[in-house]
Amino acid sequence: MIRLSWEAKEIRASVVLPSDETLPDLPVVDHSWHSFAEAALEQMDGANKIQRLNRFLTQRFQRGILKGEKHFLRIGLTRPTPNVCWLMVDTLFPFPRKSWLAELCGGPGATNPPAQ
C-alpha cells in the first residue's frame, strides 16, 4: 500500500511492504509527480488548495489509480553525506496524466470536479 501527501512543499509517501513493514514519511523525488502537484496548486481556485490536493492524493490515488492500473514504486538511497543516507521514492508509476489535473482542478474534461 502507498499513501501520498503534500507536506511542506513536497510529496511524501508512506509505504507498507508485503512483509507488513512500514516505511513512513519518505520523500518522493519523482519529477513528474512534483510537477503535477505544483501545477495543481497553481491552477486551483479558492481556499484549501493543499487539503484538496491531499484529498486527491489519498482518496483518488488509492481508490482509482492504484487499484485499476499497473503500478510500481522504486525506493532509492540518497547520496551519502558524512556516512549517512536516507531512503526516498525516486520513481512512482503510473506517471500523472493531464486528465487527472483537469479532474482535480475542475477544468475542461473534469469528470468529478472537487467540491468548493
MITORTI-243473 format. One record per atom (N, C-alpha, C): residue number from 1; residue in three letters; y, z, x. Coordinates in Angstrom, 2 decimals, m for minus. Last residue first. Layout:
# residues N
{pos->NUM&code->ALA&py->Y&pz->Z&px->X}
...
# end
This chain:
# residues 116
{pos->116&code->GLN&py->22.88&pz->m3.78&px->m16.15}
{pos->116&code->GLN&py->24.13&pz->m3.40&px->m15.51}
{pos->116&code->GLN&py->24.60&pz->m2.06&px->m16.02}
{pos->115&code->ALA&py->19.56&pz->m4.72&px->m15.32}
{pos->115&code->ALA&py->20.48&pz->m4.08&px->m16.26}
{pos->115&code->ALA&py->21.72&pz->m3.62&px->m15.52}
{pos->114&code->PRO&py->18.87&pz->m7.85&px->m13.71}
{pos->114&code->PRO&py->18.88&pz->m6.39&px->m13.73}
{pos->114&code->PRO&py->19.89&pz->m5.87&px->m14.75}
{pos->113&code->PRO&py->17.27&pz->m10.58&px->m15.33}
{pos->113&code->PRO&py->18.45&pz->m10.04&px->m14.69}
{pos->113&code->PRO&py->18.46&pz->m8.52&px->m14.77}
{pos->112&code->ASN&py->14.62&pz->m12.18&px->m15.03}
{pos->112&code->ASN&py->14.83&pz->m10.83&px->m15.51}
{pos->112&code->ASN&py->16.08&pz->m10.25&px->m14.88}
{pos->111&code->THR&py->14.97&pz->m14.71&px->m14.06}
{pos->111&code->THR&py->14.02&pz->m14.51&px->m15.14}
{pos->111&code->THR&py->14.20&pz->m13.14&px->m15.78}
{pos->110&code->ALA&py->17.53&pz->m16.82&px->m13.01}
{pos->110&code->ALA&py->17.04&pz->m15.46&px->m13.11}
{pos->110&code->ALA&py->16.10&pz->m15.35&px->m14.30}
{pos->109&code->GLY&py->18.74&pz->m19.23&px->m12.81}
{pos->109&code->GLY&py->17.30&pz->m19.21&px->m12.59}
{pos->109&code->GLY&py->16.72&pz->m17.81&px->m12.66}
{pos->108&code->PRO&py->21.78&pz->m18.01&px->m11.60}
{pos->108&code->PRO&py->21.06&pz->m19.11&px->m12.21}
{pos->108&code->PRO&py->19.57&pz->m19.04&px->m11.85}
{pos->107&code->GLY&py->21.65&pz->m14.35&px->m11.25}
{pos->107&code->GLY&py->22.28&pz->m15.66&px->m11.16}
{pos->107&code->GLY&py->21.46&pz->m16.73&px->m11.85}
{pos->106&code->GLY&py->20.89&pz->m11.72&px->m10.95}
{pos->106&code->GLY&py->21.18&pz->m12.21&px->m12.29}
{pos->106&code->GLY&py->21.85&pz->m13.57&px->m12.31}
{pos->105&code->CYS&py->20.03&pz->m10.70&px->m8.59}
{pos->105&code->CYS&py->21.47&pz->m10.75&px->m8.80}
{pos->105&code->CYS&py->21.86&pz->m11.26&px->m10.18}
{pos->104&code->LEU&py->17.23&pz->m10.90&px->m8.82}
{pos->104&code->LEU&py->17.86&pz->m9.62&px->m8.50}
{pos->104&code->LEU&py->19.34&pz->m9.61&px->m8.86}
{pos->103&code->GLU&py->16.88&pz->m13.64&px->m9.31}
{pos->103&code->GLU&py->16.36&pz->m12.62&px->m10.24}
{pos->103&code->GLU&py->17.08&pz->m11.29&px->m10.04}
{pos->102&code->ALA&py->17.98&pz->m14.74&px->m7.01}
{pos->102&code->ALA&py->18.57&pz->m15.04&px->m8.31}
{pos->102&code->ALA&py->18.14&pz->m14.02&px->m9.35}
{pos->101&code->LEU&py->16.15&pz->m13.71&px->m5.18}
{pos->101&code->LEU&py->17.56&pz->m13.34&px->m5.06}
{pos->101&code->LEU&py->18.28&pz->m13.60&px->m6.39}
{pos->100&code->TRP&py->13.88&pz->m14.99&px->m5.98}
{pos->100&code->TRP&py->13.91&pz->m13.53&px->m6.08}
{pos->100&code->TRP&py->15.35&pz->m13.03&px->m6.00}
{pos->99&code->SER&py->14.54&pz->m17.61&px->m5.35}
{pos->99&code->SER&py->14.36&pz->m17.26&px->m6.77}
{pos->99&code->SER&py->14.37&pz->m15.74&px->m6.96}
{pos->98&code->LYS&py->14.47&pz->m17.60&px->m2.59}
{pos->98&code->LYS&py->15.77&pz->m17.67&px->m3.26}
{pos->98&code->LYS&py->15.66&pz->m17.30&px->m4.73}
{pos->97&code->ARG&py->12.08&pz->m15.20&px->m1.33}
{pos->97&code->ARG&py->12.44&pz->m16.52&px->m1.87}
{pos->97&code->ARG&py->13.81&pz->m16.45&px->m2.53}
{pos->96&code->PRO&py->10.86&pz->m13.54&px->1.63}
{pos->96&code->PRO&py->11.60&pz->m13.56&px->0.36}
{pos->96&code->PRO&py->11.99&pz->m14.99&px->m0.03}
{pos->95&code->PHE&py->7.52&pz->m14.09&px->2.79}
{pos->95&code->PHE&py->8.95&pz->m14.05&px->3.05}
{pos->95&code->PHE&py->9.68&pz->m14.11&px->1.72}
{pos->94&code->PRO&py->4.70&pz->m12.03&px->1.95}
{pos->94&code->PRO&py->5.45&pz->m13.27&px->1.90}
{pos->94&code->PRO&py->6.92&pz->m13.05&px->2.24}
{pos->93&code->PHE&py->5.05&pz->m10.50&px->5.11}
{pos->93&code->PHE&py->4.81&pz->m11.75&px->4.40}
{pos->93&code->PHE&py->4.25&pz->m11.44&px->3.03}
{pos->92&code->LEU&py->6.81&pz->m9.21&px->7.68}
{pos->92&code->LEU&py->6.35&pz->m8.86&px->6.34}
{pos->92&code->LEU&py->6.26&pz->m10.16&px->5.56}
{pos->91&code->THR&py->6.96&pz->m8.08&px->10.97}
{pos->91&code->THR&py->6.77&pz->m9.23&px->10.08}
{pos->91&code->THR&py->6.23&pz->m8.72&px->8.76}
{pos->90&code->ASP&py->7.41&pz->m5.63&px->12.14}
{pos->90&code->ASP&py->8.16&pz->m6.77&px->12.66}
{pos->90&code->ASP&py->7.96&pz->m8.04&px->11.85}
{pos->89&code->VAL&py->7.86&pz->m2.39&px->11.63}
{pos->89&code->VAL&py->7.29&pz->m3.53&px->10.92}
{pos->89&code->VAL&py->8.07&pz->m4.74&px->11.39}
{pos->88&code->MET&py->7.20&pz->m0.15&px->14.37}
{pos->88&code->MET&py->8.12&pz->m0.87&px->13.50}
{pos->88&code->MET&py->7.34&pz->m1.96&px->12.78}
{pos->87&code->LEU&py->6.91&pz->2.79&px->16.37}
{pos->87&code->LEU&py->6.31&pz->1.76&px->15.54}
{pos->87&code->LEU&py->7.38&pz->1.12&px->14.68}
{pos->86&code->TRP&py->8.40&pz->3.31&px->19.58}
{pos->86&code->TRP&py->8.33&pz->3.59&px->18.16}
{pos->86&code->TRP&py->7.60&pz->2.46&px->17.47}
{pos->85&code->CYS&py->8.06&pz->4.87&px->22.81}
{pos->85&code->CYS&py->8.01&pz->3.70&px->21.94}
{pos->85&code->CYS&py->7.95&pz->4.17&px->20.50}
{pos->84&code->VAL&py->9.11&pz->6.10&px->25.93}
{pos->84&code->VAL&py->8.99&pz->6.37&px->24.51}
{pos->84&code->VAL&py->8.99&pz->5.04&px->23.75}
{pos->83&code->ASN&py->9.84&pz->5.89&px->28.66}
{pos->83&code->ASN&py->8.47&pz->6.27&px->28.29}
{pos->83&code->ASN&py->8.29&pz->6.64&px->26.82}
{pos->82&code->PRO&py->12.76&pz->5.05&px->28.43}
{pos->82&code->PRO&py->12.18&pz->6.18&px->29.18}
{pos->82&code->PRO&py->10.89&pz->6.73&px->28.60}
{pos->81&code->THR&py->11.74&pz->2.93&px->25.99}
{pos->81&code->THR&py->12.94&pz->3.48&px->26.61}
{pos->81&code->THR&py->12.53&pz->4.83&px->27.16}
{pos->80&code->PRO&py->9.77&pz->0.07&px->25.36}
{pos->80&code->PRO&py->9.88&pz->1.47&px->25.78}
{pos->80&code->PRO&py->11.25&pz->1.80&px->26.36}
{pos->79&code->ARG&py->10.30&pz->m1.82&px->22.44}
{pos->79&code->ARG&py->10.29&pz->m1.77&px->23.90}
{pos->79&code->ARG&py->10.47&pz->m0.33&px->24.34}
{pos->78&code->THR&py->8.22&pz->m0.91&px->19.65}
{pos->78&code->THR&py->9.50&pz->m1.23&px->20.27}
{pos->78&code->THR&py->9.32&pz->m1.28&px->21.78}
{pos->77&code->LEU&py->5.28&pz->m2.40&px->18.36}
{pos->77&code->LEU&py->5.91&pz->m1.31&px->19.11}
{pos->77&code->LEU&py->7.25&pz->m1.79&px->19.65}
{pos->76&code->GLY&py->4.39&pz->m3.44&px->15.01}
{pos->76&code->GLY&py->4.52&pz->m3.59&px->16.45}
{pos->76&code->GLY&py->5.13&pz->m2.34&px->17.07}
{pos->75&code->ILE&py->2.58&pz->m4.64&px->12.33}
{pos->75&code->ILE&py->3.23&pz->m3.46&px->12.91}
{pos->75&code->ILE&py->3.24&pz->m3.64&px->14.42}
{pos->74&code->ARG&py->2.82&pz->m6.92&px->9.80}
{pos->74&code->ARG&py->2.47&pz->m6.74&px->11.21}
{pos->74&code->ARG&py->3.28&pz->m5.59&px->11.75}
{pos->73&code->LEU&py->1.35&pz->m7.50&px->6.75}
{pos->73&code->LEU&py->2.42&pz->m6.80&px->7.43}
{pos->73&code->LEU&py->1.94&pz->m6.62&px->8.86}
{pos->72&code->PHE&py->0.73&pz->m9.87&px->4.16}
{pos->72&code->PHE&py->0.36&pz->m9.08&px->5.31}
{pos->72&code->PHE&py->1.61&pz->m8.48&px->5.93}
{pos->71&code->HIS&py->m0.59&pz->m11.38&px->1.20}
{pos->71&code->HIS&py->0.47&pz->m10.72&px->1.94}
{pos->71&code->HIS&py->m0.12&pz->m10.06&px->3.19}
{pos->70&code->LYS&py->m0.92&pz->m13.53&px->m1.51}
{pos->70&code->LYS&py->m1.47&pz->m13.08&px->m0.24}
{pos->70&code->LYS&py->m0.32&pz->m12.46&px->0.55}
{pos->69&code->GLU&py->0.22&pz->m12.24&px->m4.69}
{pos->69&code->GLU&py->0.23&pz->m13.19&px->m3.58}
{pos->69&code->GLU&py->m0.51&pz->m12.62&px->m2.38}
{pos->68&code->GLY&py->0.22&pz->m10.27&px->m6.65}
{pos->68&code->GLY&py->m0.03&pz->m11.65&px->m7.02}
{pos->68&code->GLY&py->m0.15&pz->m12.63&px->m5.87}
{pos->67&code->LYS&py->0.78&pz->m7.76&px->m5.64}
{pos->67&code->LYS&py->m0.43&pz->m7.93&px->m6.44}
{pos->67&code->LYS&py->m0.78&pz->m9.39&px->m6.67}
{pos->66&code->LEU&py->3.20&pz->m8.07&px->m4.29}
{pos->66&code->LEU&py->2.02&pz->m7.64&px->m3.54}
{pos->66&code->LEU&py->0.73&pz->m7.86&px->m4.33}
{pos->65&code->ILE&py->4.89&pz->m9.02&px->m6.43}
{pos->65&code->ILE&py->4.71&pz->m9.76&px->m5.19}
{pos->65&code->ILE&py->3.43&pz->m9.36&px->m4.47}
{pos->64&code->GLY&py->4.80&pz->m7.25&px->m8.70}
{pos->64&code->GLY&py->4.60&pz->m8.69&px->m8.78}
{pos->64&code->GLY&py->4.21&pz->m9.35&px->m7.49}
{pos->63&code->ARG&py->4.84&pz->m4.49&px->m8.00}
{pos->63&code->ARG&py->4.19&pz->m4.97&px->m9.22}
{pos->63&code->ARG&py->3.87&pz->m6.46&px->m9.16}
{pos->62&code->GLN&py->6.26&pz->m4.24&px->m5.52}
{pos->62&code->GLN&py->4.92&pz->m3.68&px->m5.73}
{pos->62&code->GLN&py->4.18&pz->m4.37&px->m6.87}
{pos->61&code->PHE&py->8.65&pz->m5.65&px->m6.10}
{pos->61&code->PHE&py->7.85&pz->m5.99&px->m4.93}
{pos->61&code->PHE&py->6.42&pz->m5.49&px->m5.11}
{pos->60&code->ARG&py->9.58&pz->m4.30&px->m8.35}
{pos->60&code->ARG&py->9.24&pz->m5.73&px->m8.44}
{pos->60&code->ARG&py->8.34&pz->m6.14&px->m7.27}
{pos->59&code->GLN&py->9.83&pz->m1.53&px->m7.30}
{pos->59&code->GLN&py->9.10&pz->m1.92&px->m8.50}
{pos->59&code->GLN&py->8.66&pz->m3.37&px->m8.48}
{pos->58&code->THR&py->11.08&pz->m1.56&px->m4.68}
{pos->58&code->THR&py->9.95&pz->m0.69&px->m5.02}
{pos->58&code->THR&py->9.15&pz->m1.24&px->m6.20}
{pos->57&code->LEU&py->13.01&pz->m3.58&px->m4.63}
{pos->57&code->LEU&py->12.09&pz->m3.43&px->m3.50}
{pos->57&code->LEU&py->10.89&pz->m2.57&px->m3.85}
{pos->56&code->PHE&py->14.38&pz->m3.09&px->m7.06}
{pos->56&code->PHE&py->13.69&pz->m4.36&px->m6.83}
{pos->56&code->PHE&py->12.64&pz->m4.19&px->m5.74}
{pos->55&code->ARG&py->15.39&pz->m0.56&px->m6.50}
{pos->55&code->ARG&py->14.50&pz->m0.74&px->m7.65}
{pos->55&code->ARG&py->13.71&pz->m2.03&px->m7.49}
{pos->54&code->ASN&py->17.03&pz->m1.17&px->m4.31}
{pos->54&code->ASN&py->15.85&pz->m0.32&px->m4.12}
{pos->54&code->ASN&py->14.88&pz->m0.43&px->m5.28}
{pos->53&code->LEU&py->18.97&pz->m2.71&px->m5.63}
{pos->53&code->LEU&py->18.16&pz->m3.31&px->m4.57}
{pos->53&code->LEU&py->16.90&pz->m2.49&px->m4.35}
{pos->52&code->ARG&py->19.99&pz->m0.72&px->m7.31}
{pos->52&code->ARG&py->19.38&pz->m1.91&px->m7.89}
{pos->52&code->ARG&py->18.50&pz->m2.63&px->m6.86}
{pos->51&code->GLN&py->21.03&pz->1.09&px->m5.44}
{pos->51&code->GLN&py->19.98&pz->1.53&px->m6.35}
{pos->51&code->GLN&py->19.25&pz->0.33&px->m6.97}
{pos->50&code->ILE&py->22.99&pz->m0.54&px->m4.28}
{pos->50&code->ILE&py->21.88&pz->m0.06&px->m3.46}
{pos->50&code->ILE&py->20.72&pz->0.41&px->m4.34}
{pos->49&code->LYS&py->24.75&pz->m0.99&px->m6.45}
{pos->49&code->LYS&py->24.06&pz->m2.10&px->m5.79}
{pos->49&code->LYS&py->22.83&pz->m1.63&px->m5.02}
{pos->48&code->ASN&py->26.35&pz->0.57&px->m8.19}
{pos->48&code->ASN&py->24.93&pz->0.89&px->m7.99}
{pos->48&code->ASN&py->24.13&pz->m0.24&px->m7.34}
{pos->47&code->ALA&py->28.60&pz->m1.69&px->m9.91}
{pos->47&code->ALA&py->28.27&pz->m0.49&px->m9.14}
{pos->47&code->ALA&py->26.75&pz->m0.40&px->m8.94}
{pos->46&code->GLY&py->29.25&pz->m5.25&px->m9.68}
{pos->46&code->GLY&py->29.17&pz->m3.93&px->m10.29}
{pos->46&code->GLY&py->28.77&pz->m2.83&px->m9.32}
{pos->45&code->ASP&py->27.16&pz->m7.93&px->m8.49}
{pos->45&code->ASP&py->28.40&pz->m7.41&px->m9.05}
{pos->45&code->ASP&py->28.17&pz->m6.00&px->m9.56}
{pos->44&code->MET&py->25.62&pz->m9.23&px->m5.55}
{pos->44&code->MET&py->25.57&pz->m8.41&px->m6.77}
{pos->44&code->MET&py->26.95&pz->m7.97&px->m7.18}
{pos->43&code->GLN&py->25.98&pz->m10.45&px->m3.08}
{pos->43&code->GLN&py->26.12&pz->m11.26&px->m4.29}
{pos->43&code->GLN&py->26.12&pz->m10.44&px->m5.59}
{pos->42&code->GLU&py->25.55&pz->m8.48&px->m1.14}
{pos->42&code->GLU&py->26.81&pz->m9.23&px->m1.12}
{pos->42&code->GLU&py->27.05&pz->m9.95&px->m2.45}
{pos->41&code->LEU&py->22.98&pz->m7.66&px->m1.67}
{pos->41&code->LEU&py->24.08&pz->m6.69&px->m1.79}
{pos->41&code->LEU&py->25.43&pz->m7.39&px->m1.86}
{pos->40&code->ALA&py->21.64&pz->m10.09&px->m1.11}
{pos->40&code->ALA&py->21.59&pz->m9.49&px->m2.45}
{pos->40&code->ALA&py->22.75&pz->m8.52&px->m2.64}
{pos->39&code->ALA&py->22.13&pz->m10.41&px->1.62}
{pos->39&code->ALA&py->22.64&pz->m11.41&px->0.66}
{pos->39&code->ALA&py->22.66&pz->m10.83&px->m0.75}
{pos->38&code->GLU&py->20.72&pz->m8.18&px->2.60}
{pos->38&code->GLU&py->22.17&pz->m8.28&px->2.82}
{pos->38&code->GLU&py->22.80&pz->m9.28&px->1.85}
{pos->37&code->ALA&py->18.09&pz->m8.86&px->1.82}
{pos->37&code->ALA&py->18.73&pz->m7.62&px->1.33}
{pos->37&code->ALA&py->20.25&pz->m7.69&px->1.48}
{pos->36&code->PHE&py->17.73&pz->m11.30&px->3.26}
{pos->36&code->PHE&py->17.58&pz->m11.24&px->1.80}
{pos->36&code->PHE&py->18.32&pz->m10.02&px->1.25}
{pos->35&code->SER&py->18.00&pz->m10.45&px->5.90}
{pos->35&code->SER&py->18.94&pz->m11.43&px->5.36}
{pos->35&code->SER&py->18.92&pz->m11.42&px->3.84}
{pos->34&code->HIS&py->15.74&pz->m8.79&px->6.05}
{pos->34&code->HIS&py->17.09&pz->m8.22&px->6.20}
{pos->34&code->HIS&py->18.15&pz->m9.17&px->5.65}
{pos->33&code->TRP&py->13.70&pz->m10.66&px->5.70}
{pos->33&code->TRP&py->13.87&pz->m9.60&px->4.71}
{pos->33&code->TRP&py->15.24&pz->m8.95&px->4.83}
{pos->32&code->SER&py->14.07&pz->m12.26&px->8.00}
{pos->32&code->SER&py->14.12&pz->m12.85&px->6.67}
{pos->32&code->SER&py->14.37&pz->m11.79&px->5.60}
{pos->31&code->HIS&py->13.69&pz->m10.46&px->10.18}
{pos->31&code->HIS&py->14.99&pz->m11.08&px->9.93}
{pos->31&code->HIS&py->15.11&pz->m11.63&px->8.51}
{pos->30&code->ASP&py->12.11&pz->m7.42&px->10.31}
{pos->30&code->ASP&py->11.91&pz->m8.82&px->9.93}
{pos->30&code->ASP&py->13.26&pz->m9.42&px->9.49}
{pos->29&code->VAL&py->12.06&pz->m4.77&px->10.82}
{pos->29&code->VAL&py->12.99&pz->m5.57&px->11.62}
{pos->29&code->VAL&py->12.84&pz->m7.06&px->11.35}
{pos->28&code->VAL&py->11.92&pz->m1.83&px->9.24}
{pos->28&code->VAL&py->11.48&pz->m3.21&px->9.05}
{pos->28&code->VAL&py->12.50&pz->m4.08&px->9.77}
{pos->27&code->PRO&py->10.93&pz->1.37&px->10.44}
{pos->27&code->PRO&py->11.98&pz->0.36&px->10.30}
{pos->27&code->PRO&py->11.35&pz->m1.03&px->10.15}
{pos->26&code->LEU&py->8.95&pz->3.57&px->8.47}
{pos->26&code->LEU&py->9.01&pz->2.62&px->9.59}
{pos->26&code->LEU&py->10.18&pz->1.67&px->9.40}
{pos->25&code->ASP&py->8.22&pz->5.86&px->6.77}
{pos->25&code->ASP&py->9.57&pz->5.59&px->7.27}
{pos->25&code->ASP&py->9.62&pz->4.72&px->8.52}
{pos->24&code->PRO&py->4.84&pz->6.81&px->7.54}
{pos->24&code->PRO&py->6.06&pz->6.91&px->6.75}
{pos->24&code->PRO&py->7.29&pz->6.41&px->7.50}
{pos->23&code->LEU&py->1.81&pz->5.87&px->7.31}
{pos->23&code->LEU&py->2.84&pz->5.66&px->8.32}
{pos->23&code->LEU&py->4.17&pz->5.67&px->7.57}
{pos->22&code->THR&py->m1.09&pz->7.62&px->6.42}
{pos->22&code->THR&py->0.22&pz->7.13&px->6.02}
{pos->22&code->THR&py->1.12&pz->7.00&px->7.23}
{pos->21&code->GLU&py->m4.52&pz->6.89&px->6.03}
{pos->21&code->GLU&py->m3.47&pz->7.45&px->6.88}
{pos->21&code->GLU&py->m2.14&pz->6.82&px->6.46}
{pos->20&code->ASP&py->m6.50&pz->5.61&px->4.65}
{pos->20&code->ASP&py->m5.68&pz->6.59&px->3.92}
{pos->20&code->ASP&py->m4.68&pz->7.33&px->4.80}
{pos->19&code->SER&py->m7.54&pz->3.46&px->5.89}
{pos->19&code->SER&py->m8.15&pz->4.74&px->6.24}
{pos->19&code->SER&py->m7.48&pz->5.91&px->5.52}
{pos->18&code->PRO&py->m5.82&pz->1.39&px->5.16}
{pos->18&code->PRO&py->m7.12&pz->1.51&px->4.47}
{pos->18&code->PRO&py->m7.84&pz->2.83&px->4.77}
{pos->17&code->LEU&py->m2.53&pz->3.00&px->5.15}
{pos->17&code->LEU&py->m3.57&pz->2.18&px->5.75}
{pos->17&code->LEU&py->m4.88&pz->2.32&px->4.98}
{pos->16&code->VAL&py->0.48&pz->2.80&px->3.65}
{pos->16&code->VAL&py->m0.77&pz->3.55&px->3.58}
{pos->16&code->VAL&py->m1.86&pz->2.60&px->4.07}
{pos->15&code->VAL&py->3.79&pz->2.87&px->4.77}
{pos->15&code->VAL&py->2.56&pz->2.09&px->4.68}
{pos->15&code->VAL&py->1.37&pz->3.05&px->4.61}
{pos->14&code->SER&py->7.11&pz->2.44&px->4.07}
{pos->14&code->SER&py->6.05&pz->3.44&px->4.18}
{pos->14&code->SER&py->4.76&pz->2.69&px->3.90}
{pos->13&code->ALA&py->9.98&pz->1.01&px->5.57}
{pos->13&code->ALA&py->8.69&pz->0.85&px->4.90}
{pos->13&code->ALA&py->7.84&pz->2.09&px->5.11}
{pos->12&code->ARG&py->13.41&pz->0.07&px->5.18}
{pos->12&code->ARG&py->12.41&pz->0.99&px->5.72}
{pos->12&code->ARG&py->11.12&pz->0.78&px->4.93}
{pos->11&code->ILE&py->16.12&pz->m1.91&px->6.04}
{pos->11&code->ILE&py->14.94&pz->m1.77&px->5.20}
{pos->11&code->ILE&py->13.97&pz->m0.86&px->5.93}
{pos->10&code->GLU&py->19.48&pz->m0.62&px->6.47}
{pos->10&code->GLU&py->18.26&pz->m1.26&px->6.96}
{pos->10&code->GLU&py->17.12&pz->m1.04&px->5.97}
{pos->9&code->LYS&py->21.70&pz->0.92&px->5.75}
{pos->9&code->LYS&py->21.89&pz->m0.46&px->6.19}
{pos->9&code->LYS&py->20.66&pz->m1.07&px->6.85}
{pos->8&code->ALA&py->20.54&pz->3.36&px->4.79}
{pos->8&code->ALA&py->21.46&pz->3.33&px->5.95}
{pos->8&code->ALA&py->21.52&pz->1.94&px->6.59}
{pos->7&code->GLU&py->17.85&pz->1.84&px->3.26}
{pos->7&code->GLU&py->18.46&pz->3.12&px->3.64}
{pos->7&code->GLU&py->19.32&pz->2.90&px->4.88}
{pos->6&code->TRP&py->15.87&pz->0.43&px->0.95}
{pos->6&code->TRP&py->17.07&pz->0.15&px->1.74}
{pos->6&code->TRP&py->17.75&pz->1.48&px->2.00}
{pos->5&code->SER&py->12.27&pz->0.32&px->1.03}
{pos->5&code->SER&py->13.53&pz->0.86&px->0.51}
{pos->5&code->SER&py->14.65&pz->0.49&px->1.48}
{pos->4&code->LEU&py->8.85&pz->m0.28&px->0.10}
{pos->4&code->LEU&py->10.06&pz->m0.65&px->0.82}
{pos->4&code->LEU&py->11.26&pz->0.05&px->0.20}
{pos->3&code->ARG&py->5.50&pz->0.43&px->0.62}
{pos->3&code->ARG&py->6.70&pz->0.75&px->m0.17}
{pos->3&code->ARG&py->7.91&pz->0.44&px->0.69}
{pos->2&code->ILE&py->2.24&pz->m0.73&px->0.46}
{pos->2&code->ILE&py->3.50&pz->m0.82&px->1.18}
{pos->2&code->ILE&py->4.62&pz->m0.45&px->0.22}
{pos->1&code->MET&py->m1.17&pz->0.00&px->0.85}
{pos->1&code->MET&py->0.00&pz->0.00&px->0.00}
{pos->1&code->MET&py->1.24&pz->0.00&px->0.90}
# end
